[in-house]
Amino acid sequence: MKNWITHPKVEGKASRQAHCDLPQGTYERELGKEGFFGPATHMYHTRVPTGWSDFEGPLRPRAFDTTKIAADSTSPWDASELMHNAHTRIRSWTCSGRMDVLARNSDGDELLFIHEGQGDLYCDYGHLPFRDGDYIMLPRGTMWRIESDAPAKLLLIEATNSSYQLPDKGLVGPHAIFDPAMLDTPAINDQFRAQQGDDPWRVVVKRRNQLSTISYPFNPLDAVGWKGDLMPVKINWRDIRPLMSHRYHLPPSAHTTFLANRFVVCTFVPRPFESDPDALKVPFFHNNDDYDELIFYHAGNFFSRDNIHPGMMTLHPCGFTHGPHPKALKNAFKPKTEATEEVAVMIDTRDALDVTGAAEKIEWAEYVDSWKG
């Protein structure tokens, strides 16, 4: 148990209910601990908390455009590593088609998010078809490869020295957001058996971020069966049924899909806007001083951002206030549509993310200025 130093109270002009009934002419800003799970205070300002006139230094909000990565390859180990810390590595990869080697990540579980394309994944456990919008979680040590008729674009999220788990869904129960029965698993089917044979194969293993190659005179994906409770799983964002509240804007943590050691993966999918006239309809301004926030924009219209298109990523390091863009703020209480139209993957990391040189080559440097006004 954590015995926080806490003494809840209300001072001056303030709402007694977070994210609702803001005092006239004010903007709400949340200062919180433990990524929306710890103690928090809500400040009420007469000016927009992100209305800076200048912002210098490494703490600035940043944006990156993965559509500008031109290279493709047949190996995930050639993927462009964009960000990392001690607990995760985040890569952008365009698979050119048929992988001619098997991959095995011995540094941690691997989460594949299919941004574009469709095809087939083969692994120790069998065959798994995939399409755009799929998450595929591969336990550490799984041998795998993919085949596709056209290039497929993927976001790779490594849980370094860790394992992916499902979040505790608390009061809403284990079947909320998505029922675990919705998780698809590989099958040992005719298609899997057809790819077995005596042709030589190589397995490229990543361990301590270094590569080793193991050669076989046959295809090592030759299992005839398996049993147990450790296996790859797949779920598509279209199968996620988001938590909703018509009178209160839920924090991003309500949309958690997977969690690992010191970071979480959340999925934003289309949902109705809050209908209560006094409830915020856009994300509230917040400091979130314990986490870095990385968002990958997959599809749709990103209602809280301006000049962002699918395939882009934004990074908001912890330590400064962020929230909706000025354009979105105009719709804070009266949205133009009845529902959101966005699909995005958010990675909140407890430890600071290091930005690589590969990411800096595709950076939109003017992103920090898009918040002015």
Contacts in CASP RR format, 6 or more apart in sequence:
PFRMAT RR
TARGET T0000
AUTHOR 0000-0000-0000
METHOD contacts of the structure
MODEL  1
MKNWITHPKVEGKASRQAHCDLPQGTYERELGKEGFFGPATHMYHTRVPT
GWSDFEGPLRPRAFDTTKIAADSTSPWDASELMHNAHTRIRSWTCSGRMD
VLARNSDGDELLFIHEGQGDLYCDYGHLPFRDGDYIMLPRGTMWRIESDA
PAKLLLIEATNSSYQLPDKGLVGPHAIFDPAMLDTPAINDQFRAQQGDDP
WRVVVKRRNQLSTISYPFNPLDAVGWKGDLMPVKINWRDIRPLMSHRYHL
PPSAHTTFLANRFVVCTFVPRPFESDPDALKVPFFHNNDDYDELIFYHAG
NFFSRDNIHPGMMTLHPCGFTHGPHPKALKNAFKPKTEATEEVAVMIDTR
DALDVTGAAEKIEWAEYVDSWKG
4 33 0 8 1.000
4 38 0 8 1.000
4 39 0 8 1.000
6 39 0 8 1.000
10 16 0 8 1.000
13 23 0 8 1.000
13 26 0 8 1.000
13 44 0 8 1.000
14 23 0 8 1.000
14 42 0 8 1.000
14 44 0 8 1.000
15 21 0 8 1.000
15 22 0 8 1.000
15 23 0 8 1.000
15 28 0 8 1.000
15 42 0 8 1.000
15 44 0 8 1.000
17 248 0 8 1.000
18 28 0 8 1.000
18 30 0 8 1.000
18 40 0 8 1.000
18 42 0 8 1.000
18 248 0 8 1.000
18 284 0 8 1.000
19 28 0 8 1.000
19 248 0 8 1.000
19 249 0 8 1.000
19 279 0 8 1.000
19 280 0 8 1.000
19 284 0 8 1.000
20 247 0 8 1.000
20 248 0 8 1.000
20 276 0 8 1.000
20 278 0 8 1.000
20 279 0 8 1.000
20 280 0 8 1.000
21 278 0 8 1.000
22 28 0 8 1.000
22 44 0 8 1.000
22 278 0 8 1.000
22 280 0 8 1.000
23 44 0 8 1.000
25 46 0 8 1.000
26 44 0 8 1.000
26 45 0 8 1.000
26 46 0 8 1.000
27 44 0 8 1.000
27 45 0 8 1.000
27 46 0 8 1.000
27 47 0 8 1.000
27 48 0 8 1.000
27 49 0 8 1.000
27 285 0 8 1.000
28 42 0 8 1.000
28 43 0 8 1.000
28 44 0 8 1.000
28 45 0 8 1.000
28 280 0 8 1.000
28 284 0 8 1.000
28 285 0 8 1.000
29 42 0 8 1.000
29 43 0 8 1.000
29 44 0 8 1.000
29 45 0 8 1.000
29 49 0 8 1.000
29 284 0 8 1.000
29 285 0 8 1.000
29 286 0 8 1.000
29 287 0 8 1.000
29 321 0 8 1.000
30 40 0 8 1.000
30 41 0 8 1.000
30 42 0 8 1.000
30 43 0 8 1.000
30 284 0 8 1.000
30 285 0 8 1.000
30 286 0 8 1.000
30 287 0 8 1.000
30 288 0 8 1.000
31 40 0 8 1.000
31 41 0 8 1.000
31 42 0 8 1.000
31 43 0 8 1.000
31 286 0 8 1.000
31 287 0 8 1.000
31 289 0 8 1.000
32 38 0 8 1.000
32 39 0 8 1.000
32 40 0 8 1.000
32 41 0 8 1.000
32 286 0 8 1.000
32 287 0 8 1.000
32 288 0 8 1.000
32 289 0 8 1.000
32 290 0 8 1.000
33 39 0 8 1.000
33 40 0 8 1.000
33 289 0 8 1.000
33 290 0 8 1.000
34 290 0 8 1.000
35 251 0 8 1.000
35 253 0 8 1.000
35 288 0 8 1.000
35 290 0 8 1.000
35 291 0 8 1.000
35 348 0 8 1.000
36 251 0 8 1.000
36 252 0 8 1.000
36 253 0 8 1.000
36 288 0 8 1.000
37 253 0 8 1.000
48 285 0 8 1.000
48 326 0 8 1.000
48 329 0 8 1.000
48 373 0 8 1.000
49 285 0 8 1.000
49 321 0 8 1.000
49 323 0 8 1.000
50 285 0 8 1.000
50 321 0 8 1.000
50 322 0 8 1.000
50 323 0 8 1.000
50 326 0 8 1.000
50 371 0 8 1.000
51 371 0 8 1.000
51 372 0 8 1.000
51 373 0 8 1.000
52 371 0 8 1.000
52 372 0 8 1.000
53 372 0 8 1.000
55 61 0 8 1.000
55 368 0 8 1.000
58 317 0 8 1.000
59 317 0 8 1.000
59 319 0 8 1.000
59 320 0 8 1.000
60 368 0 8 1.000
61 314 0 8 1.000
61 315 0 8 1.000
61 316 0 8 1.000
61 317 0 8 1.000
61 320 0 8 1.000
61 322 0 8 1.000
61 367 0 8 1.000
61 368 0 8 1.000
61 371 0 8 1.000
62 314 0 8 1.000
62 315 0 8 1.000
62 355 0 8 1.000
62 363 0 8 1.000
62 367 0 8 1.000
62 368 0 8 1.000
63 308 0 8 1.000
63 312 0 8 1.000
63 313 0 8 1.000
63 314 0 8 1.000
63 315 0 8 1.000
63 363 0 8 1.000
63 364 0 8 1.000
63 367 0 8 1.000
64 82 0 8 1.000
64 312 0 8 1.000
64 313 0 8 1.000
64 314 0 8 1.000
64 315 0 8 1.000
64 359 0 8 1.000
64 362 0 8 1.000
64 363 0 8 1.000
64 364 0 8 1.000
65 309 0 8 1.000
65 311 0 8 1.000
65 312 0 8 1.000
65 313 0 8 1.000
65 362 0 8 1.000
65 363 0 8 1.000
65 364 0 8 1.000
66 80 0 8 1.000
66 82 0 8 1.000
66 92 0 8 1.000
66 153 0 8 1.000
66 155 0 8 1.000
66 296 0 8 1.000
66 311 0 8 1.000
66 312 0 8 1.000
66 313 0 8 1.000
66 362 0 8 1.000
67 309 0 8 1.000
67 310 0 8 1.000
67 311 0 8 1.000
67 312 0 8 1.000
68 361 0 8 1.000
68 362 0 8 1.000
69 80 0 8 1.000
69 92 0 8 1.000
69 94 0 8 1.000
69 358 0 8 1.000
69 362 0 8 1.000
71 78 0 8 1.000
71 80 0 8 1.000
71 94 0 8 1.000
72 94 0 8 1.000
72 95 0 8 1.000
72 96 0 8 1.000
72 151 0 8 1.000
73 79 0 8 1.000
73 93 0 8 1.000
73 94 0 8 1.000
73 95 0 8 1.000
73 96 0 8 1.000
74 95 0 8 1.000
74 96 0 8 1.000
74 97 0 8 1.000
74 98 0 8 1.000
74 99 0 8 1.000
74 100 0 8 1.000
74 101 0 8 1.000
75 99 0 8 1.000
75 101 0 8 1.000
75 103 0 8 1.000
75 204 0 8 1.000
76 91 0 8 1.000
76 93 0 8 1.000
76 95 0 8 1.000
76 103 0 8 1.000
76 110 0 8 1.000
76 154 0 8 1.000
76 156 0 8 1.000
77 103 0 8 1.000
77 204 0 8 1.000
77 206 0 8 1.000
77 211 0 8 1.000
78 93 0 8 1.000
79 91 0 8 1.000
79 92 0 8 1.000
79 93 0 8 1.000
79 154 0 8 1.000
79 156 0 8 1.000
80 91 0 8 1.000
80 92 0 8 1.000
80 93 0 8 1.000
80 358 0 8 1.000
80 359 0 8 1.000
81 89 0 8 1.000
81 90 0 8 1.000
81 91 0 8 1.000
81 356 0 8 1.000
81 358 0 8 1.000
82 90 0 8 1.000
82 91 0 8 1.000
82 92 0 8 1.000
82 313 0 8 1.000
82 355 0 8 1.000
82 356 0 8 1.000
82 358 0 8 1.000
82 359 0 8 1.000
83 89 0 8 1.000
83 90 0 8 1.000
83 294 0 8 1.000
83 315 0 8 1.000
83 353 0 8 1.000
83 354 0 8 1.000
83 355 0 8 1.000
83 356 0 8 1.000
83 359 0 8 1.000
84 90 0 8 1.000
84 353 0 8 1.000
84 354 0 8 1.000
84 356 0 8 1.000
85 349 0 8 1.000
85 351 0 8 1.000
85 352 0 8 1.000
85 353 0 8 1.000
85 354 0 8 1.000
86 160 0 8 1.000
86 351 0 8 1.000
87 159 0 8 1.000
87 160 0 8 1.000
87 161 0 8 1.000
87 162 0 8 1.000
87 260 0 8 1.000
87 261 0 8 1.000
87 262 0 8 1.000
87 263 0 8 1.000
87 349 0 8 1.000
87 350 0 8 1.000
87 351 0 8 1.000
88 157 0 8 1.000
88 158 0 8 1.000
88 159 0 8 1.000
88 160 0 8 1.000
88 260 0 8 1.000
88 263 0 8 1.000
88 347 0 8 1.000
88 349 0 8 1.000
88 353 0 8 1.000
89 107 0 8 1.000
89 156 0 8 1.000
89 157 0 8 1.000
89 158 0 8 1.000
89 160 0 8 1.000
89 209 0 8 1.000
90 155 0 8 1.000
90 156 0 8 1.000
90 157 0 8 1.000
90 158 0 8 1.000
90 294 0 8 1.000
90 347 0 8 1.000
90 353 0 8 1.000
91 155 0 8 1.000
91 156 0 8 1.000
91 158 0 8 1.000
92 153 0 8 1.000
92 154 0 8 1.000
92 155 0 8 1.000
92 156 0 8 1.000
93 153 0 8 1.000
93 154 0 8 1.000
93 155 0 8 1.000
93 156 0 8 1.000
94 151 0 8 1.000
94 152 0 8 1.000
94 153 0 8 1.000
94 154 0 8 1.000
95 146 0 8 1.000
95 148 0 8 1.000
95 151 0 8 1.000
95 152 0 8 1.000
95 153 0 8 1.000
95 154 0 8 1.000
96 151 0 8 1.000
97 146 0 8 1.000
97 147 0 8 1.000
97 148 0 8 1.000
97 149 0 8 1.000
97 150 0 8 1.000
97 151 0 8 1.000
97 152 0 8 1.000
98 145 0 8 1.000
98 147 0 8 1.000
98 148 0 8 1.000
99 145 0 8 1.000
99 146 0 8 1.000
99 147 0 8 1.000
101 145 0 8 1.000
101 201 0 8 1.000
101 202 0 8 1.000
101 203 0 8 1.000
101 204 0 8 1.000
101 213 0 8 1.000
102 143 0 8 1.000
102 144 0 8 1.000
102 145 0 8 1.000
102 201 0 8 1.000
102 202 0 8 1.000
102 203 0 8 1.000
102 204 0 8 1.000
102 220 0 8 1.000
102 221 0 8 1.000
103 143 0 8 1.000
103 144 0 8 1.000
103 145 0 8 1.000
103 203 0 8 1.000
103 204 0 8 1.000
103 206 0 8 1.000
104 141 0 8 1.000
104 142 0 8 1.000
104 143 0 8 1.000
104 144 0 8 1.000
104 203 0 8 1.000
104 204 0 8 1.000
104 205 0 8 1.000
104 206 0 8 1.000
105 138 0 8 1.000
105 140 0 8 1.000
105 141 0 8 1.000
105 142 0 8 1.000
105 158 0 8 1.000
105 205 0 8 1.000
105 206 0 8 1.000
106 140 0 8 1.000
106 141 0 8 1.000
106 205 0 8 1.000
106 206 0 8 1.000
106 207 0 8 1.000
107 140 0 8 1.000
107 158 0 8 1.000
107 160 0 8 1.000
107 161 0 8 1.000
107 206 0 8 1.000
107 207 0 8 1.000
107 208 0 8 1.000
107 209 0 8 1.000
108 140 0 8 1.000
108 141 0 8 1.000
108 158 0 8 1.000
108 159 0 8 1.000
108 160 0 8 1.000
108 161 0 8 1.000
108 162 0 8 1.000
108 163 0 8 1.000
109 137 0 8 1.000
109 138 0 8 1.000
109 139 0 8 1.000
109 140 0 8 1.000
109 158 0 8 1.000
109 159 0 8 1.000
109 162 0 8 1.000
109 163 0 8 1.000
109 164 0 8 1.000
109 260 0 8 1.000
110 137 0 8 1.000
110 138 0 8 1.000
110 140 0 8 1.000
110 142 0 8 1.000
110 156 0 8 1.000
110 157 0 8 1.000
110 158 0 8 1.000
110 159 0 8 1.000
111 135 0 8 1.000
111 136 0 8 1.000
111 137 0 8 1.000
111 138 0 8 1.000
111 156 0 8 1.000
111 157 0 8 1.000
111 158 0 8 1.000
111 159 0 8 1.000
111 164 0 8 1.000
111 258 0 8 1.000
111 265 0 8 1.000
112 134 0 8 1.000
112 135 0 8 1.000
112 136 0 8 1.000
112 137 0 8 1.000
112 138 0 8 1.000
112 154 0 8 1.000
112 155 0 8 1.000
112 156 0 8 1.000
113 133 0 8 1.000
113 134 0 8 1.000
113 135 0 8 1.000
113 154 0 8 1.000
113 155 0 8 1.000
113 156 0 8 1.000
113 157 0 8 1.000
113 296 0 8 1.000
113 298 0 8 1.000
113 345 0 8 1.000
114 130 0 8 1.000
114 131 0 8 1.000
114 132 0 8 1.000
114 133 0 8 1.000
114 134 0 8 1.000
114 135 0 8 1.000
114 136 0 8 1.000
114 152 0 8 1.000
114 153 0 8 1.000
114 154 0 8 1.000
115 132 0 8 1.000
115 133 0 8 1.000
115 153 0 8 1.000
115 154 0 8 1.000
115 155 0 8 1.000
115 296 0 8 1.000
115 298 0 8 1.000
115 310 0 8 1.000
115 311 0 8 1.000
116 132 0 8 1.000
116 151 0 8 1.000
116 152 0 8 1.000
116 153 0 8 1.000
117 131 0 8 1.000
117 132 0 8 1.000
117 148 0 8 1.000
117 150 0 8 1.000
117 151 0 8 1.000
117 152 0 8 1.000
117 153 0 8 1.000
118 129 0 8 1.000
118 130 0 8 1.000
118 131 0 8 1.000
118 132 0 8 1.000
118 148 0 8 1.000
118 152 0 8 1.000
119 129 0 8 1.000
119 130 0 8 1.000
119 131 0 8 1.000
119 146 0 8 1.000
119 147 0 8 1.000
119 148 0 8 1.000
119 149 0 8 1.000
119 152 0 8 1.000
120 127 0 8 1.000
120 128 0 8 1.000
120 129 0 8 1.000
120 130 0 8 1.000
120 146 0 8 1.000
120 147 0 8 1.000
120 148 0 8 1.000
120 191 0 8 1.000
121 127 0 8 1.000
121 128 0 8 1.000
121 129 0 8 1.000
121 130 0 8 1.000
121 136 0 8 1.000
121 144 0 8 1.000
121 145 0 8 1.000
121 146 0 8 1.000
121 186 0 8 1.000
122 128 0 8 1.000
122 144 0 8 1.000
122 145 0 8 1.000
122 146 0 8 1.000
122 147 0 8 1.000
122 192 0 8 1.000
122 195 0 8 1.000
122 221 0 8 1.000
123 138 0 8 1.000
123 142 0 8 1.000
123 143 0 8 1.000
123 144 0 8 1.000
123 145 0 8 1.000
123 186 0 8 1.000
123 221 0 8 1.000
123 232 0 8 1.000
124 142 0 8 1.000
124 143 0 8 1.000
124 144 0 8 1.000
124 221 0 8 1.000
124 223 0 8 1.000
124 226 0 8 1.000
125 142 0 8 1.000
125 185 0 8 1.000
125 186 0 8 1.000
125 188 0 8 1.000
125 223 0 8 1.000
125 226 0 8 1.000
125 231 0 8 1.000
125 232 0 8 1.000
126 186 0 8 1.000
126 187 0 8 1.000
126 188 0 8 1.000
126 189 0 8 1.000
126 192 0 8 1.000
126 221 0 8 1.000
126 223 0 8 1.000
127 186 0 8 1.000
127 187 0 8 1.000
127 188 0 8 1.000
127 189 0 8 1.000
127 191 0 8 1.000
127 192 0 8 1.000
127 195 0 8 1.000
128 136 0 8 1.000
128 184 0 8 1.000
128 185 0 8 1.000
128 186 0 8 1.000
128 187 0 8 1.000
128 232 0 8 1.000
128 234 0 8 1.000
130 136 0 8 1.000
130 146 0 8 1.000
130 234 0 8 1.000
131 236 0 8 1.000
133 236 0 8 1.000
133 237 0 8 1.000
133 238 0 8 1.000
133 298 0 8 1.000
133 343 0 8 1.000
134 234 0 8 1.000
134 235 0 8 1.000
134 236 0 8 1.000
135 234 0 8 1.000
135 235 0 8 1.000
135 236 0 8 1.000
135 237 0 8 1.000
135 257 0 8 1.000
135 258 0 8 1.000
135 267 0 8 1.000
136 232 0 8 1.000
136 233 0 8 1.000
136 234 0 8 1.000
137 164 0 8 1.000
137 232 0 8 1.000
137 233 0 8 1.000
137 234 0 8 1.000
137 258 0 8 1.000
138 144 0 8 1.000
138 232 0 8 1.000
139 163 0 8 1.000
139 230 0 8 1.000
139 231 0 8 1.000
139 232 0 8 1.000
140 163 0 8 1.000
142 232 0 8 1.000
143 203 0 8 1.000
143 220 0 8 1.000
143 221 0 8 1.000
144 232 0 8 1.000
145 221 0 8 1.000
146 152 0 8 1.000
155 296 0 8 1.000
155 345 0 8 1.000
157 265 0 8 1.000
157 347 0 8 1.000
159 260 0 8 1.000
159 261 0 8 1.000
159 263 0 8 1.000
161 261 0 8 1.000
162 260 0 8 1.000
162 261 0 8 1.000
162 262 0 8 1.000
163 260 0 8 1.000
163 261 0 8 1.000
164 258 0 8 1.000
164 259 0 8 1.000
164 260 0 8 1.000
165 258 0 8 1.000
165 259 0 8 1.000
165 260 0 8 1.000
166 180 0 8 1.000
166 258 0 8 1.000
166 259 0 8 1.000
167 256 0 8 1.000
167 257 0 8 1.000
167 258 0 8 1.000
167 259 0 8 1.000
167 264 0 8 1.000
169 176 0 8 1.000
169 177 0 8 1.000
172 243 0 8 1.000
174 180 0 8 1.000
176 241 0 8 1.000
176 243 0 8 1.000
177 240 0 8 1.000
177 241 0 8 1.000
177 242 0 8 1.000
177 243 0 8 1.000
177 255 0 8 1.000
177 257 0 8 1.000
178 235 0 8 1.000
178 239 0 8 1.000
178 240 0 8 1.000
178 241 0 8 1.000
182 235 0 8 1.000
182 239 0 8 1.000
183 233 0 8 1.000
183 234 0 8 1.000
183 235 0 8 1.000
184 233 0 8 1.000
184 234 0 8 1.000
184 235 0 8 1.000
185 231 0 8 1.000
185 232 0 8 1.000
185 233 0 8 1.000
185 234 0 8 1.000
186 192 0 8 1.000
186 231 0 8 1.000
186 232 0 8 1.000
188 223 0 8 1.000
188 224 0 8 1.000
188 225 0 8 1.000
188 226 0 8 1.000
192 221 0 8 1.000
195 219 0 8 1.000
195 221 0 8 1.000
196 219 0 8 1.000
196 221 0 8 1.000
196 222 0 8 1.000
197 218 0 8 1.000
197 219 0 8 1.000
197 222 0 8 1.000
198 217 0 8 1.000
198 218 0 8 1.000
198 219 0 8 1.000
199 218 0 8 1.000
199 219 0 8 1.000
200 215 0 8 1.000
200 216 0 8 1.000
200 217 0 8 1.000
200 218 0 8 1.000
201 215 0 8 1.000
201 216 0 8 1.000
201 218 0 8 1.000
201 219 0 8 1.000
201 220 0 8 1.000
202 213 0 8 1.000
202 214 0 8 1.000
202 215 0 8 1.000
202 216 0 8 1.000
203 213 0 8 1.000
203 214 0 8 1.000
203 215 0 8 1.000
203 216 0 8 1.000
203 220 0 8 1.000
204 211 0 8 1.000
204 212 0 8 1.000
204 213 0 8 1.000
205 211 0 8 1.000
205 212 0 8 1.000
205 213 0 8 1.000
205 214 0 8 1.000
235 257 0 8 1.000
237 267 0 8 1.000
237 269 0 8 1.000
237 298 0 8 1.000
237 343 0 8 1.000
238 269 0 8 1.000
240 257 0 8 1.000
240 267 0 8 1.000
240 269 0 8 1.000
242 254 0 8 1.000
242 255 0 8 1.000
242 268 0 8 1.000
242 269 0 8 1.000
242 271 0 8 1.000
243 250 0 8 1.000
243 254 0 8 1.000
243 255 0 8 1.000
244 250 0 8 1.000
244 271 0 8 1.000
244 272 0 8 1.000
245 274 0 8 1.000
246 272 0 8 1.000
246 274 0 8 1.000
246 275 0 8 1.000
246 276 0 8 1.000
246 279 0 8 1.000
247 274 0 8 1.000
247 275 0 8 1.000
247 276 0 8 1.000
247 279 0 8 1.000
248 274 0 8 1.000
248 276 0 8 1.000
248 279 0 8 1.000
249 274 0 8 1.000
249 279 0 8 1.000
249 280 0 8 1.000
249 281 0 8 1.000
249 282 0 8 1.000
249 283 0 8 1.000
249 284 0 8 1.000
252 266 0 8 1.000
252 268 0 8 1.000
252 283 0 8 1.000
252 346 0 8 1.000
252 348 0 8 1.000
253 264 0 8 1.000
253 266 0 8 1.000
255 266 0 8 1.000
255 267 0 8 1.000
255 268 0 8 1.000
255 269 0 8 1.000
255 346 0 8 1.000
256 264 0 8 1.000
256 265 0 8 1.000
256 266 0 8 1.000
257 265 0 8 1.000
257 266 0 8 1.000
257 267 0 8 1.000
258 264 0 8 1.000
258 265 0 8 1.000
259 265 0 8 1.000
262 349 0 8 1.000
262 350 0 8 1.000
262 351 0 8 1.000
263 347 0 8 1.000
263 348 0 8 1.000
263 349 0 8 1.000
263 350 0 8 1.000
263 351 0 8 1.000
264 347 0 8 1.000
264 348 0 8 1.000
265 345 0 8 1.000
265 346 0 8 1.000
265 347 0 8 1.000
266 345 0 8 1.000
266 346 0 8 1.000
266 347 0 8 1.000
266 348 0 8 1.000
267 343 0 8 1.000
267 344 0 8 1.000
267 345 0 8 1.000
267 346 0 8 1.000
268 340 0 8 1.000
268 342 0 8 1.000
268 343 0 8 1.000
268 344 0 8 1.000
268 345 0 8 1.000
268 346 0 8 1.000
269 342 0 8 1.000
269 343 0 8 1.000
270 339 0 8 1.000
270 340 0 8 1.000
270 341 0 8 1.000
270 342 0 8 1.000
270 343 0 8 1.000
271 339 0 8 1.000
271 340 0 8 1.000
272 338 0 8 1.000
272 339 0 8 1.000
272 340 0 8 1.000
273 281 0 8 1.000
273 335 0 8 1.000
273 337 0 8 1.000
273 338 0 8 1.000
273 339 0 8 1.000
273 340 0 8 1.000
274 280 0 8 1.000
274 281 0 8 1.000
277 333 0 8 1.000
278 333 0 8 1.000
279 333 0 8 1.000
280 332 0 8 1.000
280 333 0 8 1.000
281 331 0 8 1.000
281 332 0 8 1.000
281 333 0 8 1.000
281 334 0 8 1.000
281 335 0 8 1.000
282 303 0 8 1.000
282 304 0 8 1.000
282 323 0 8 1.000
282 324 0 8 1.000
282 328 0 8 1.000
282 329 0 8 1.000
282 331 0 8 1.000
282 332 0 8 1.000
282 335 0 8 1.000
283 304 0 8 1.000
283 323 0 8 1.000
283 324 0 8 1.000
284 323 0 8 1.000
285 321 0 8 1.000
285 322 0 8 1.000
285 323 0 8 1.000
285 324 0 8 1.000
286 321 0 8 1.000
286 322 0 8 1.000
286 323 0 8 1.000
287 318 0 8 1.000
287 319 0 8 1.000
287 320 0 8 1.000
287 321 0 8 1.000
288 318 0 8 1.000
288 322 0 8 1.000
288 348 0 8 1.000
289 318 0 8 1.000
289 319 0 8 1.000
290 318 0 8 1.000
290 350 0 8 1.000
291 318 0 8 1.000
291 348 0 8 1.000
291 349 0 8 1.000
291 350 0 8 1.000
292 315 0 8 1.000
292 316 0 8 1.000
292 317 0 8 1.000
292 318 0 8 1.000
292 348 0 8 1.000
292 349 0 8 1.000
292 351 0 8 1.000
292 352 0 8 1.000
292 353 0 8 1.000
293 314 0 8 1.000
293 315 0 8 1.000
293 316 0 8 1.000
293 318 0 8 1.000
293 322 0 8 1.000
293 346 0 8 1.000
293 347 0 8 1.000
293 348 0 8 1.000
294 313 0 8 1.000
294 314 0 8 1.000
294 315 0 8 1.000
294 316 0 8 1.000
294 346 0 8 1.000
294 347 0 8 1.000
294 348 0 8 1.000
294 349 0 8 1.000
294 353 0 8 1.000
295 313 0 8 1.000
295 314 0 8 1.000
295 344 0 8 1.000
295 345 0 8 1.000
295 346 0 8 1.000
295 347 0 8 1.000
296 311 0 8 1.000
296 312 0 8 1.000
296 313 0 8 1.000
296 344 0 8 1.000
296 345 0 8 1.000
296 346 0 8 1.000
296 347 0 8 1.000
297 305 0 8 1.000
297 308 0 8 1.000
297 309 0 8 1.000
297 310 0 8 1.000
297 311 0 8 1.000
297 312 0 8 1.000
297 313 0 8 1.000
297 314 0 8 1.000
297 342 0 8 1.000
297 344 0 8 1.000
298 310 0 8 1.000
298 311 0 8 1.000
298 343 0 8 1.000
298 344 0 8 1.000
298 345 0 8 1.000
299 310 0 8 1.000
299 342 0 8 1.000
299 343 0 8 1.000
300 310 0 8 1.000
300 341 0 8 1.000
300 342 0 8 1.000
300 343 0 8 1.000
301 341 0 8 1.000
301 342 0 8 1.000
302 308 0 8 1.000
302 342 0 8 1.000
302 344 0 8 1.000
303 328 0 8 1.000
303 331 0 8 1.000
303 335 0 8 1.000
303 340 0 8 1.000
303 341 0 8 1.000
303 342 0 8 1.000
304 323 0 8 1.000
304 324 0 8 1.000
304 325 0 8 1.000
304 328 0 8 1.000
305 314 0 8 1.000
305 324 0 8 1.000
305 325 0 8 1.000
305 328 0 8 1.000
306 325 0 8 1.000
306 326 0 8 1.000
306 327 0 8 1.000
306 328 0 8 1.000
306 370 0 8 1.000
307 370 0 8 1.000
308 314 0 8 1.000
312 364 0 8 1.000
314 367 0 8 1.000
315 353 0 8 1.000
315 355 0 8 1.000
316 322 0 8 1.000
317 352 0 8 1.000
317 353 0 8 1.000
318 352 0 8 1.000
324 332 0 8 1.000
325 370 0 8 1.000
325 371 0 8 1.000
326 371 0 8 1.000
326 372 0 8 1.000
326 373 0 8 1.000
END
